[in-house]
Amino acid sequence: MVIEISCSEVWREISNYIDDVVVDAELRARMEAHFRVCKHCTAVLDGTRNVIKLVADEAEFEIPAGFGARLYSKLNTGLGKPKS
């Protein structure tokens, strides 16, 4: 019998699950059962794997002019800091 696991627990362990470290057999089984029924967590798993592939690829991308300033502005606004 596999005991259910919450999405937040899955997210906390998703890196370990992908790296196949520190995830004992019971936790791995619980996570795999969760992935079979939770499309959102499956999307997070797939997205995380895609990011790892992109980073490991070491490809460089040209950033559009002004991107950094726009990014910092959005981050500051989202964090409740005033625009500078």
N, C-alpha and C positions, 0 to 999 in steps of 0.2 A: 504494500500500500504506500503510495506517494502522498506526502503531506503537502498541501498547497503552499505556495510562496507568493508574497505580494510583489507588485511591480517595483516598489521602492527597494525591496531586498534584492531583486534581480538587477536593478541598475547599480546598486552598490557592489555587486560581485561580477558584473559583466566583463570587466577587464581581466579579472582572474580567470573567468570562464574561457575567454578567448585565448589567453596565454597558457591555459591548462596548468595553472599553478594554484596552490592553496585552496582548491575546490575539491572537497572530499566526494566520494561516490554518491552519498545521499543528497548533498546539495546539488551536484551535477544532475542527478535524476529529477530533482524538484524543478530545477531551472528548465530542463528539456521538456518536462511536462507542461510547464508554464508557456514556453515558446510555442507549443502545439496549439494552444487555445487563445493566446494573446497576440493579436496582430500588431499592437503598438510596440510591445517589447521585442517582437521579432523584427520590426522596422528599426528599432534602436540597435539591436544586435547587428543587423545588416549594415546600417549606417556606420557603426563603429568599425566594423571590418573594412568598409570602404575607405574610411579616413586613414586607417592603418596602412592600407595598400597605397593610397596617395602619398602619404608621408614617406613610406619606404621607397617609393619610386624615385625620390629626390629630383623630380622634374621641377623646373623653375617656371613661374608664371609672372608675366608683367602686370603690375598693379596699375589701374587707371589713375591718372593725375587727380589729386585731391581725395583719394580714397581714404588715406590715413586720417585726415582731418574729419571727414564725414563719419568714419567709424568711431573715433574718439568722441565726437559730438553725440552720437546715438548712445554710446555706452554711458557717457556722463548723464544724459537725460534719463536713461533707464535706471541709473543708480541714484537718481534724485539730486544730482549735482547741477548747478546752473551752467548754462553755456558760457564759454569764455570768448 
